[in-house]
Structures are given as C-alpha cells and as structure tokens.
Amino acid sequence: MGFTSARTITAAANPPRSAFLDVPLGHTTGGPGDPEGQRRILIDGLSAGVSITEPGTIVDLAYRWRDDDWKADPLSWSRKRQDKGQAGKPAGDSRTGRSDEPRYQSDDDRRAADAVAWDDQCQVCLGLPA
C-alpha cells in the first residue's frame, strides 16, 4: 500500500494499490507535530488498502492540508518555508497533469535515449548494456 500526494504520477506508475492525499509533497502521512492526525491517516489508508480488489486502484482520502497556499508553487513548498508562505492570499492551483512526453536532464541524455530502441529504454536508464 502506497501513500501519495502526486495522483497523476502515481496513476502513470500503476502500483497495485495507493491512497491519495491532496497535501504537499513529503507530507502524505500528515503534518508535523500531529501524531493523532498521522495515526488516523495511516489507519484510513491501510484500511482502504485491505478493501481494494482491483489492481491499480487509487483511493482518495478526504484529508486536506490546513490551507491551499502550497498549491501555487508546489515544487518549492517545503517544511522549512511553510511559515514564510503567502498565508491569507488565494493561491490557485498551479499543479499540472502528468505528461507522457519524455523529459531529459540534458541534450546528451535525449540523444542517448534516442539512439536505443524503445523496448530497451529502461535498460539505458539503469545503465545496463542494451
């Protein structure tokens, strides 16, 4: 059973069963300093995992973060910055869906991937000989 806060990425990876929480990355089992809330999330998520019968199912848990400020810039939000956010300002949601388009760290990475047949791509990523 996996806990995730990146629903589209989890759906693309297709794990056997997952619980989704609409919270900042890194906080899928609750906020800091909230052991009772963390316990409830774990119990609810694990209970959902037991009841899942269809592989690839993602259960949406009803937990939400205390505010939506983090959604305006989700990749830069962190525990260290949570008290320095834009509290009180409407953030909107700047998250985008997952793209099936490959992304590369450099042009060299793109060329290396393009030089290998699609079926051998994972081996290239792992550094195995094709």
N, C-alpha and C positions, 0 to 999 in steps of 0.2 A: 504494500500500500504506500503510495507516494503522496506527499502534500505539495501543492504547487500554487504559485501566485502568478504564473505565466500560462494561462489557459491555452492559447493558440499554439504555443511551443510544445506544451505537453500533448495536445491533440495530435500534432505532427509526429511526435516521437512514438505515440501509441503504446504507452505502458499498459500492463494488464488492468490496473485499477488505480484511480487517483482521486484525491479530494482537492477541490479548488477553493481558495480564499482570495477575495479581492482586497489584498493588502500589499504593502511594499515588499519588493524582493528581499529575501532574507528573514521575513517575519511570518512564515507560513504556519508556525505553531503559536502565534500570539505575540503581543507586545512585551517589551522588557518590564520586569517588575510586576507582572500579573500572573502569578503561578496558578491561581484558580481559573482564570480565563484560558491559560495554556492547557490546563488539565481538561477543561470542557471541550476545547478544540480537538485535542488528541482522542478523547473518548468518542466524540461525534464522528471524527474522521475514520477511526478504526472500526467503529460500528458500521459505518457506511461501507467500508471495505469488505466486511463479512457478508453484507447483503448483496453485493454486486455479483451478478451471474453472467453478464455479458463482457467478454474481454474488451479492453479499450475504453471502458466506461469512466467518465469523469463526473463525480458528484459535486455539485455546487453547494458549499456550506454557507450558511446565512451570515457568517461573521463579516464585519466591515471594520476598517481602520477608524480611529476616532475622528478623523476629518479627511477630506479628499485633496488636501494641498499637494500631497506627494504625486498625484496623477499628472500634474502639469509638466513635471520633468522627472519621470520615474527612474531613469538610469542614474541620475545624480543624487537622488534622495538617499540618505544614509542615517544610521543611528546617530552619528556624530553631528549631523546637521538638523535633526528633527526639531530642535528647539530654536533654530535660526530660520525657519521657513517663512512662508507668507501667510501666517495664520490670519483668518478673517477675510481673506481675498478669495473670490471664486477662482478655482484653479482650472476648471475644464479638465478634459482627459486627453492628453497628448499621445497616449499609447496607440500604436498601430498594430494591425494584424500581422501575423507571420507571413512572410513571402516565401514562395517556393523557389525563387531566384537565388542561385548560389552567390555567396558573398566571400570575398577573399581579402586577406590582410595586405596583399601586395600584388603587383602585376606578375611577379615571378611565381607566386602561388597559383594565380589564374592560368598562366602558361603551363605550369607543371600538371595541373588538373586537366587542362585541355589536351595534353599530349597522351593521356591514358584513356582507354576505353571506359565507358560509363560503368560497366559491371565491375571494373577493377578500382573504382574511385575510393572506396573505403580502405583498401589496402594502401593506396597512396597516402591517405590521411594518417594512417598508422605508421607510415614509414616502411612498410613491407615491400619487398620486390613484387612488381606486377607480373 
